[in-house]
Amino acid sequence: MISRNLEKARSAYEGRNTEASRKAHDSGGEPHRAGGGQYIKSFVYGGLDGTITTFAVVAGVAGASLSSNVILILGFANLIADGIAMAFGDFLSTRAEQQYHASERRREEWELEHYPEGEKKELIEIYEEKGLSEEDASTLVGILEKHPEVMVDTMMVVELGILEEHESPLKNGMVTFAAFVLFGFIPLLVFVLMHFTGWQLNGMVWACVLTGATLFGLGVAKSRFSAGAWWRAGAEMLLLGGLAAVAAFFVGKALESLA
């Protein structure tokens, strides 16, 4: 358990409210959770990629003045193929990162076991570079060496800059795929409804509205992992998606004669 409420602490920081921050730290313990945020990141970024790439396909096909049936065919092909590629990419990158972290940890454990004096000296030097006196650095390292696992944890962070996460590569990939397909479907939604209901709508206009709202919302969600304002993060994602769509539209327009 840790003696502060993380959500309240974040809210207090965003508002630069020192009194609220104090209350957040004194509001009682909560379980320490590690790695859960990574799945949220996979969901948000998978959703952003799905929305932007699918809408770019829709805009490109619309620019080439092709039928809504072509939009559906290419849109769903992109949705599934790119979703699988994104999921595999997330799975493989997460697994590779964890394998690297594990190998570095085994090396640090081996060095601490076979040459503890060298590791102690190295950590003392690191703390001295950070501004601690030699006496304070030696005292701190002397405490850490009594707990080898904590000592290795510390070396991983301060020496190598590695903060180990324990998320599942498979779950990361699955979350990315689910988010990519779920949000990537939104630009296609109006064309699906028009196809199956016979409604006569301006599909591109509605696709723009739905996609813009989705991108703004996902941008706001992304601001959870950054220090920026929520409205700025939403506007940035909206602008990014708009630029991708405009580029795809004009490429489609330029190649219209090939259709």
C-alpha positions in Angstrom: 0.0 0.0 0.0 1.1 3.6 -0.7 -0.2 6.5 1.4 -1.6 8.7 -1.3 -4.4 8.7 -3.9 -2.7 8.8 -7.3 -5.7 10.2 -9.2 -6.2 13.0 -6.7 -2.5 13.8 -6.7 -2.6 14.1 -10.5 -5.6 16.4 -10.4 -3.9 18.5 -7.7 -0.8 18.8 -9.8 -2.7 19.8 -12.9 -4.4 22.6 -11.0 -1.2 23.4 -9.1 -3.2 23.1 -5.9 -0.8 22.5 -3.0 -3.5 22.0 -0.4 -5.2 19.3 -2.6 -1.9 17.7 -3.2 -1.3 17.5 0.6 -4.7 15.9 1.1 -4.1 13.5 -1.7 -1.0 12.2 0.0 -2.8 12.0 3.3 -6.0 10.4 2.1 -5.2 6.8 2.9 -3.4 4.0 1.1 -4.1 2.4 -2.2 -2.6 -0.7 -3.8 0.6 0.0 -5.8 -0.1 -0.8 -9.4 2.7 -1.2 -12.0 2.3 -1.7 -15.7 -1.5 -1.1 -16.0 -1.0 2.2 -17.7 0.8 0.5 -20.5 -2.4 -1.2 -21.6 -4.2 2.1 -21.6 -1.4 3.5 -23.8 -1.7 0.6 -26.2 -5.5 1.2 -26.3 -5.2 5.0 -27.0 -2.4 4.8 -29.5 -3.9 1.8 -31.3 -7.1 3.8 -31.5 -5.4 6.8 -32.9 -3.6 4.8 -35.6 -6.7 3.0 -36.5 -8.8 6.1 -36.8 -6.2 8.1 -38.8 -5.1 5.4 -41.2 -8.7 4.3 -42.0 -9.9 7.8 -42.5 -6.9 8.4 -44.8 -8.1 5.5 -46.9 -11.6 6.9 -47.0 -10.3 10.4 -48.0 -8.0 8.9 -50.7 -10.8 6.9 -52.2 -13.2 9.9 -52.0 -10.5 12.1 -53.7 -10.4 9.6 -56.6 -14.2 9.9 -56.9 -14.7 6.1 -56.4 -17.9 4.5 -55.1 -18.7 3.9 -51.5 -18.4 0.2 -52.2 -14.7 0.7 -52.9 -14.4 2.7 -49.7 -15.8 -0.2 -47.8 -13.6 -2.8 -49.5 -10.4 -0.9 -49.0 -11.4 0.4 -45.6 -12.0 -3.0 -44.1 -9.0 -4.5 -45.8 -6.9 -1.8 -44.2 -8.6 -2.2 -40.9 -7.8 -5.9 -40.6 -4.4 -5.9 -42.2 -3.0 -2.9 -40.5 -4.6 -3.9 -37.2 -2.8 -7.3 -37.3 0.4 -5.6 -38.2 0.1 -3.1 -35.4 -0.7 -5.9 -32.9 2.3 -7.9 -34.0 4.5 -4.9 -33.8 3.4 -4.0 -30.3 3.8 -7.7 -29.2 7.3 -8.1 -30.7 8.6 -4.7 -29.5 7.3 -5.3 -25.9 8.8 -8.8 -25.8 12.1 -7.6 -27.2 12.2 -4.8 -24.6 11.5 -7.2 -21.8 14.1 -9.6 -23.0 16.7 -6.8 -23.1 15.7 -5.7 -19.6 15.9 -9.2 -18.3 19.4 -9.8 -19.7 20.6 -6.5 -18.2 19.2 -7.4 -14.9 20.9 -10.8 -14.9 24.2 -9.0 -15.7 23.8 -6.6 -12.8 22.9 -9.5 -10.5 26.0 -11.4 -11.6 28.3 -8.4 -11.2 26.8 -7.6 -7.7 27.4 -11.2 -6.7 31.0 -11.5 -8.0 32.3 -8.0 -7.7 30.2 -6.1 -5.1 32.9 -3.5 -4.4 32.9 -2.5 -8.0 29.2 -2.1 -8.1 29.2 -0.1 -4.8 31.9 2.2 -6.1 30.0 2.7 -9.4 26.8 3.6 -7.6 28.6 6.0 -5.2 30.1 7.8 -8.2 26.7 8.1 -9.8 25.2 9.6 -6.7 28.1 12.0 -6.4 27.5 13.1 -10.0 24.0 13.9 -9.0 25.2 16.2 -6.2 25.5 14.0 -3.1 28.6 14.3 -1.0 30.8 11.2 -0.9 29.8 10.6 2.7 26.1 10.7 1.9 26.5 8.6 -1.2 28.5 6.0 0.7 25.9 5.9 3.5 23.0 5.5 1.0 24.8 2.7 -0.9 25.7 1.0 2.4 22.0 0.8 3.2 21.1 -0.5 -0.3 23.8 -3.2 -0.3 22.0 -4.9 2.6 19.2 -5.6 0.2 20.6 -7.1 -3.0 17.3 -7.0 -4.9 16.7 -3.4 -4.1 20.4 -2.7 -5.0 19.9 -4.2 -8.4 16.6 -2.3 -8.9 18.4 0.9 -8.1 21.3 0.1 -10.5 18.8 -0.7 -13.3 17.3 2.8 -12.9 20.1 5.1 -12.0 22.9 3.5 -14.1 21.0 2.1 -17.1 17.9 4.3 -17.1 15.7 1.2 -17.2 12.3 1.2 -15.4 11.1 -2.3 -15.7 7.5 -2.9 -16.6 5.7 -6.2 -16.2 2.9 -6.0 -18.8 2.1 -8.9 -21.0 3.3 -8.6 -24.6 0.3 -10.7 -25.7 -2.1 -8.5 -23.9 -0.4 -5.4 -25.4 -0.9 -6.8 -28.8 -4.5 -7.8 -28.2 -5.4 -4.4 -26.8 -3.7 -2.6 -29.7 -5.6 -4.8 -32.2 -8.9 -4.3 -30.5 -8.5 -0.5 -30.3 -7.3 -0.3 -33.9 -10.3 -2.1 -35.2 -12.8 -0.5 -32.8 -11.8 3.1 -33.5 -10.8 2.5 -37.1 -14.3 1.3 -37.9 -15.7 4.8 -37.0 -14.7 6.5 -40.4 -16.5 3.5 -42.1 -19.6 3.6 -40.0 -21.7 5.9 -42.1 -20.8 4.1 -45.3 -21.9 0.8 -43.7 -25.2 2.3 -42.7 -25.7 3.7 -46.1 -25.0 0.4 -47.7 -27.4 -1.7 -45.6 -30.2 0.9 -45.0 -30.2 2.7 -48.3 -30.0 6.1 -46.6 -28.9 8.9 -48.8 -26.3 10.8 -46.8 -23.2 12.8 -47.6 -20.9 10.0 -46.4 -17.7 12.0 -46.5 -19.1 14.9 -44.4 -20.4 12.5 -41.8 -17.1 10.5 -41.8 -15.3 13.8 -41.2 -17.5 14.7 -38.3 -17.3 11.3 -36.6 -13.6 11.0 -37.2 -12.9 14.5 -35.9 -14.8 13.9 -32.7 -13.0 10.6 -32.2 -9.6 12.0 -32.8 -10.3 14.9 -30.4 -11.5 12.5 -27.7 -8.5 10.2 -28.1 -6.2 13.2 -28.0 -7.8 14.2 -24.7 -7.2 10.6 -23.5 -3.6 10.8 -24.6 -3.1 13.9 -22.4 -3.3 11.5 -19.4 0.3 10.5 -20.3 1.7 13.9 -20.9 1.9 17.2 -19.0 0.1 19.2 -21.7 -3.4 20.6 -21.5 -6.2 18.3 -22.6 -7.6 20.7 -25.1 -4.2 21.1 -26.7 -3.7 17.4 -27.0 -7.1 17.0 -28.5 -6.5 19.8 -31.0 -3.1 18.3 -32.0 -4.7 14.9 -32.8 -7.4 16.6 -34.7 -4.9 18.5 -36.8 -2.7 15.5 -37.4 -5.7 13.4 -38.6 -6.8 16.3 -40.8 -3.4 16.7 -42.4 -3.2 13.0 -43.1 -6.7 13.1 -44.6 -6.0 16.1 -46.8 -2.8 14.6 -48.1 -4.6 11.3 -48.9 -7.5 13.2 -50.6 -5.2 15.1 -52.9 -3.2 12.1 -53.8 -6.4 10.3 -54.7 -7.5 13.3 -56.7 -4.2 13.4 -58.5 -4.4 9.7 -59.4 -8.2 9.9 -60.2 -7.4 9.3 -63.9 -6.0 5.9 -63.1 -9.3 4.6 -61.6 
